[in-house]
């Protein structure tokens, strides 16, 4: 997998993204949480605005959680805002306001999973011991191997592929390779800088695609229209504007004829820290 061609390709054609111009761990963490299941174009202005308002973990930790949730409007998957705020609080309480350089300590932070922890290590601290394994990288690894991979095997392969001293550059290159060349649909193998040695490509891209069902490769999102996710989003958007009475939940969620469903969804918001309820009124947390 080690291939100078990939690094040369990245140096010439890698995406110019604002979070790639910093090694600030907090800025990297904010970017990585925002980028989960959200398009890059939507994230860029929100990332810049967020860091202008809360440039350090201490600033975010000191802010009311409701303000962070409100600032997250338009990014979707609002629980990520709760996770980011909780992580900021934990960083201040446990690490004197500095994100740790240790994988286990990063994983111990609220809402920080294997991908995000390794992204902080690779992109803020330029650690060359960790491979950043998202859906794009997992797809590349499965296709090059020519078979579906288990999660532990895929992570070991990602870690082992990182050249010494190239933690930042290599992991960014792998992300770009999966996002722009080794795509889920219509992969551009002819323009791939590392097509040579790819088992799937050399086998004529025969079906089934080894990436399908491989660990870490996204299977696609479920239908949004009419889903619980849509109702959750509507409720949080309403809460950003002010309190919502229990009697109005069904209307606000878009299910005026299904109050039990709306009440169930509201309960998940409370459980996830996105809302508080008192005397039949729902509000953003303070």
Residue pairs with C-beta under 8 A, 6 or more apart in sequence:
1 141
1 144
1 157
1 160
1 161
1 194
1 197
2 161
2 163
3 193
3 194
3 197
5 193
5 194
6 170
6 173
6 174
6 177
6 193
6 194
7 163
7 166
7 169
7 170
7 173
8 193
9 173
9 177
9 193
10 169
10 172
10 173
10 176
10 177
11 169
13 176
13 180
14 20
14 172
14 173
14 176
15 40
15 176
15 179
15 180
17 40
17 44
18 44
18 47
18 48
19 27
19 28
19 31
19 47
19 123
20 123
20 172
22 28
23 123
23 124
23 125
23 126
24 124
25 98
25 99
25 120
25 124
25 125
26 51
26 55
26 56
26 57
26 99
27 47
27 51
27 124
28 119
28 120
28 123
28 124
29 84
29 87
29 99
29 112
29 116
29 120
29 124
30 47
30 50
30 51
30 84
31 43
31 47
32 115
32 116
32 119
32 120
32 123
33 80
33 83
33 84
33 111
33 116
34 43
34 46
34 47
34 50
34 75
34 80
35 43
36 77
36 80
36 116
37 76
37 77
37 221
38 75
38 76
38 77
42 74
42 75
43 75
46 72
46 74
46 75
49 71
50 71
53 59
53 71
54 60
54 63
54 68
54 88
56 97
57 87
57 88
57 91
57 92
57 97
57 98
57 99
58 88
58 92
58 97
60 68
60 84
60 85
60 88
61 85
61 88
61 89
61 91
61 92
63 85
64 285
64 286
65 81
65 82
65 85
65 273
65 284
65 285
65 286
66 283
66 284
66 285
66 286
68 81
68 82
68 84
68 85
69 78
69 81
69 82
69 236
69 239
69 240
69 274
69 284
69 285
70 240
70 284
71 81
72 78
72 80
72 81
73 237
73 240
75 81
76 233
78 232
78 233
78 236
78 274
79 111
79 272
79 273
79 274
80 111
81 274
82 111
82 272
82 273
82 274
83 110
83 111
83 112
84 111
86 109
86 110
86 111
86 273
87 109
87 110
87 111
87 112
90 108
90 109
90 110
91 97
91 98
91 99
91 109
94 105
95 105
99 106
99 120
99 124
100 106
101 121
101 125
101 127
103 117
103 118
103 121
103 130
106 112
106 116
106 117
106 120
106 121
107 113
107 114
107 117
109 117
112 120
114 133
114 155
115 132
115 133
115 134
118 130
118 131
118 132
118 133
119 132
119 171
121 127
121 129
121 130
121 167
122 128
122 130
122 131
122 132
122 167
122 168
122 171
123 132
123 168
123 171
123 172
125 167
126 167
126 168
127 167
128 162
128 163
128 164
128 165
128 166
128 167
128 170
129 159
129 162
129 167
130 159
130 162
130 167
130 171
131 137
131 155
131 157
131 158
131 159
131 160
131 161
131 162
131 171
131 174
132 158
132 171
132 174
132 175
133 141
133 154
133 155
133 158
133 216
134 175
134 178
134 216
135 178
135 216
135 217
135 218
136 174
136 175
136 177
136 178
136 179
136 182
137 158
137 171
137 174
137 175
137 178
137 216
138 149
138 154
138 158
138 178
138 211
138 214
138 215
138 216
138 217
139 178
139 182
139 184
139 211
139 214
139 217
140 174
140 177
140 178
140 182
141 149
141 154
141 157
141 158
141 161
141 214
142 148
142 149
142 154
142 200
142 210
142 211
142 214
142 217
143 182
143 187
143 198
143 199
143 200
143 201
143 209
143 210
143 211
144 194
144 197
144 198
144 199
144 200
145 157
145 199
145 210
146 199
146 200
146 203
146 210
147 199
147 210
147 214
148 210
148 211
148 212
148 213
148 214
148 215
149 157
149 214
149 215
149 216
150 215
151 215
151 216
153 215
154 214
154 215
154 216
158 174
161 170
161 174
162 170
162 171
163 170
177 192
177 193
177 194
180 188
181 187
181 188
181 189
181 191
181 192
181 193
182 189
182 192
184 211
184 217
184 218
187 205
189 195
189 198
189 201
189 205
192 198
192 201
195 201
196 202
199 210
200 206
200 209
200 210
200 211
211 217
213 219
224 230
228 261
228 265
228 268
230 254
231 253
231 254
231 255
231 261
231 262
231 265
232 253
232 265
232 268
232 269
234 252
234 253
234 254
235 244
235 249
235 252
235 253
235 262
235 265
235 266
235 269
235 275
235 282
236 269
236 274
236 275
238 244
238 252
239 269
239 274
239 275
239 282
239 283
239 284
240 284
243 281
243 282
243 283
244 252
244 281
244 282
244 283
245 280
245 281
245 282
246 263
246 266
246 277
246 280
246 281
246 282
247 280
249 259
249 262
249 263
249 265
249 266
249 282
250 256
250 257
250 258
250 259
250 261
250 262
250 263
252 262
253 261
253 262
253 265
253 266
255 261
255 262
266 275
266 277
266 282
269 275
269 282
270 276
270 277
270 282
273 285
274 284
274 285
275 282
275 283
275 284
275 285
276 282
276 283
276 284
276 285
276 286
277 283
